[in-house]
Amino acid sequence: MIKTPLSGITVVALEQAVAAPFATRQLADWGARVIKVERPGTGDFARHYDEAVHGLSSHFVWINRGKESLTLNLKSPEGLRVLAALLEKADVLVQNLKPGALEHLGLPVETLRQRYPKLIVCSISGYGPDGPYRDRKAYDLLIQAESGLLSITGTQEAPAKVGLAVADVAAGMYALNGILLALFERVSTGQGTVLDVSMLEALGEWMGHPLNYGHFSGRSPARTGARHATIAPYGPYRVARGEEIFLAVQNDREWQAFSREVLEKPRLAADPRFADNSGRLHHQESMNAEIDAVLSRMTAEEAMERLDQAQIAYARMNSLDQVWEHPQLRARERFRPVATEAGAIEAMLPPVNFREGEPAMGAVPALGAHTESILQELGWSDQQIQQLRSRGAI
């Protein structure tokens, strides 16, 4: 049984790259009809990032399943007429075109509100629709830098970017949240609304803890690699055979259990240097020497057995292949087949689980795969569609 809480909702997506497509894919997973408008010939440039998935882009197949692809040249009058016909029937417009693009098309948000009073318009940008940074180009790494994330990520010697498009994902999730709020509001008001999400502000929200810590304490959290900047012991420790285990001791009670039951060094539990987290941070070099002296002689399995018995949180650092075959994900049957033009692939279910039913997990569309069927639905004849194609409008 397919769970479709958004069945009957139509979304028009003027989108590219990651942030907006990530938001609209969530809508498609839960039953919304998402019509993705793409450039004729090339489409969303994320289609061409790589060829890792049977010749298709790994980015694109991740965030574009379940959508319909319509090619439109929005610089042509015919293309704009098709867009206008789409918006007449749409519930939501999502766009992350460059700043000012809607105005350039003759569709500023004020015009959209007047023409389509029930339409929810969601715009995603790097820095927001106004302010001195409005027109700056914004990519994920640049927002990681502007938001301060790079200042706290990496090692003492050098900053390091987060290994995924975290600013895009943050903006996409807040856009999704805003769209759902607007749909809920429309139930009582009958009116659409306009909302915007910026990548800087989305990632700024996620930076809340280090921003508070840095601003009010007057010192920035240290860059500590894979170790926690303000909790110890919390991070990687080497065991036998060159493997690593990641530990997370959260409080003084756990430190005492860790000292007695894992390290089998009860004297450490009573050592005043390590009595509280501040002390363990201050004396971290001495503390780590004590930990390393024990764990380095254990295999990963021996260490994990002791950690389990002491109820200390830990993890192993998995490769990407190990995550794909993770026993917890496989036991919970978290993968489903998804159709693509290159054949079916496995894809992970989104993390929201309804007791009854599950998301649609629709096909990843080939470029322009739905152009003719959508135009026919809007009332264009086969001859008119051919004329649009010959004029480069689709």
Secondary structure as the mmCIF struct_conf table of DSSP 4:
data_model
#
loop_
_struct_conf.conf_type_id
_struct_conf.id
_struct_conf.beg_label_comp_id
_struct_conf.beg_label_asym_id
_struct_conf.beg_label_seq_id
_struct_conf.end_label_comp_id
_struct_conf.end_label_asym_id
_struct_conf.end_label_seq_id
STRN STRN1 ILE A 2 ILE A 2
TURN_TY1_P TURN_TY1_P1 PRO A 5 GLY A 8
STRN STRN2 THR A 10 LEU A 14
BEND BEND1 ALA A 17 VAL A 18
HELX_RH_AL_P HELX_RH_AL_P1 ALA A 19 ASP A 29
TURN_TY1_P TURN_TY1_P2 TRP A 30 GLY A 31
STRN STRN3 ARG A 33 GLU A 38
TURN_TY1_P TURN_TY1_P3 PRO A 40 THR A 42
HELX_RH_3T_P HELX_RH_3T_P1 PHE A 45 HIS A 48
BEND BEND2 TYR A 49 TYR A 49
TURN_TY1_P TURN_TY1_P4 ALA A 52 ALA A 52
STRN STRN4 VAL A 53 VAL A 53
TURN_TY1_P TURN_TY1_P5 HIS A 54 GLY A 55
STRN STRN5 LEU A 56 LEU A 56
HELX_RH_AL_P HELX_RH_AL_P2 SER A 58 ILE A 63
TURN_TY1_P TURN_TY1_P6 ARG A 65 GLY A 66
STRN STRN6 LYS A 67 THR A 71
TURN_TY1_P TURN_TY1_P7 LEU A 74 LYS A 75
BEND BEND3 SER A 76 SER A 76
HELX_RH_AL_P HELX_RH_AL_P3 PRO A 77 LYS A 89
BEND BEND4 ASP A 91 ASP A 91
STRN STRN7 VAL A 92 GLN A 95
HELX_LH_PP_P HELX_LH_PP_P1 LEU A 97 LEU A 97
BEND BEND5 LYS A 98 LYS A 98
TURN_TY1_P TURN_TY1_P8 PRO A 99 GLY A 100
HELX_RH_AL_P HELX_RH_AL_P4 ALA A 101 HIS A 104
TURN_TY1_P TURN_TY1_P9 LEU A 105 GLY A 106
HELX_RH_AL_P HELX_RH_AL_P5 VAL A 109 ARG A 115
TURN_TY1_P TURN_TY1_P10 PRO A 117 LYS A 118
STRN STRN8 ILE A 120 SER A 125
BEND BEND6 GLY A 126 TYR A 127
BEND BEND7 PRO A 129 GLY A 131
TURN_TY1_P TURN_TY1_P11 PRO A 132 ASP A 135
HELX_RH_AL_P HELX_RH_AL_P6 ASP A 140 GLU A 146
TURN_TY1_P TURN_TY1_P12 SER A 147 GLY A 148
HELX_RH_AL_P HELX_RH_AL_P7 LEU A 149 ILE A 152
BEND BEND8 THR A 153 THR A 153
STRN STRN9 GLY A 154 GLY A 154
BEND BEND9 GLN A 156 GLU A 157
STRN STRN10 PRO A 159 PRO A 159
BEND BEND10 GLY A 163 LEU A 164
HELX_RH_AL_P HELX_RH_AL_P8 VAL A 166 THR A 189
STRN STRN11 VAL A 194 SER A 198
HELX_RH_AL_P HELX_RH_AL_P9 MET A 199 TRP A 206
TURN_TY1_P TURN_TY1_P13 MET A 207 MET A 207
HELX_RH_AL_P HELX_RH_AL_P10 GLY A 208 SER A 217
BEND BEND11 GLY A 218 ARG A 219
HELX_LH_PP_P HELX_LH_PP_P2 SER A 220 ALA A 222
TURN_TY1_P TURN_TY1_P14 GLY A 225 ALA A 226
BEND BEND12 ARG A 227 ARG A 227
BEND BEND13 ALA A 229 PRO A 233
STRN STRN12 TYR A 234 ARG A 238
HELX_RH_3T_P HELX_RH_3T_P2 ALA A 240 GLY A 242
STRN STRN13 GLU A 244 ALA A 248
BEND BEND14 ASN A 251 ASN A 251
HELX_RH_AL_P HELX_RH_AL_P11 ASP A 252 ALA A 257
HELX_RH_PI_P HELX_RH_PI_P1 PHE A 258 VAL A 262
BEND BEND15 LEU A 263 LEU A 263
HELX_RH_AL_P HELX_RH_AL_P12 PRO A 266 ALA A 270
HELX_RH_3T_P HELX_RH_3T_P3 PRO A 272 PHE A 274
BEND BEND16 ALA A 275 ASP A 276
HELX_RH_AL_P HELX_RH_AL_P13 ASN A 277 HIS A 282
TURN_TY1_P TURN_TY1_P15 HIS A 283 HIS A 283
HELX_RH_AL_P HELX_RH_AL_P14 GLN A 284 LEU A 295
TURN_TY1_P TURN_TY1_P16 SER A 296 ARG A 297
BEND BEND17 MET A 298 MET A 298
HELX_RH_AL_P HELX_RH_AL_P15 ALA A 300 ALA A 310
TURN_TY1_P TURN_TY1_P17 GLN A 311 GLN A 311
STRN STRN14 ALA A 313 ARG A 316
HELX_RH_AL_P HELX_RH_AL_P16 LEU A 320 TRP A 324
TURN_TY1_P TURN_TY1_P18 GLU A 325 GLU A 325
HELX_RH_AL_P HELX_RH_AL_P17 PRO A 327 ALA A 331
TURN_TY1_P TURN_TY1_P19 ARG A 332 GLU A 333
STRN STRN15 PHE A 335 VAL A 338
TURN_TY1_P TURN_TY1_P20 GLU A 341 ALA A 342
STRN STRN16 ILE A 345 MET A 348
HELX_LH_PP_P HELX_LH_PP_P3 LEU A 349 PRO A 350
BEND BEND18 PRO A 351 PRO A 351
BEND BEND19 ARG A 355 GLU A 356
STRN STRN17 GLU A 358 GLU A 358
HELX_LH_PP_P HELX_LH_PP_P4 ALA A 363 ALA A 366
TURN_TY1_P TURN_TY1_P21 LEU A 367 HIS A 370
HELX_RH_AL_P HELX_RH_AL_P18 THR A 371 LEU A 378
TURN_TY1_P TURN_TY1_P22 GLY A 379 GLY A 379
HELX_RH_AL_P HELX_RH_AL_P19 ASP A 382 SER A 390
TURN_TY1_P TURN_TY1_P23 ARG A 391 GLY A 392
#
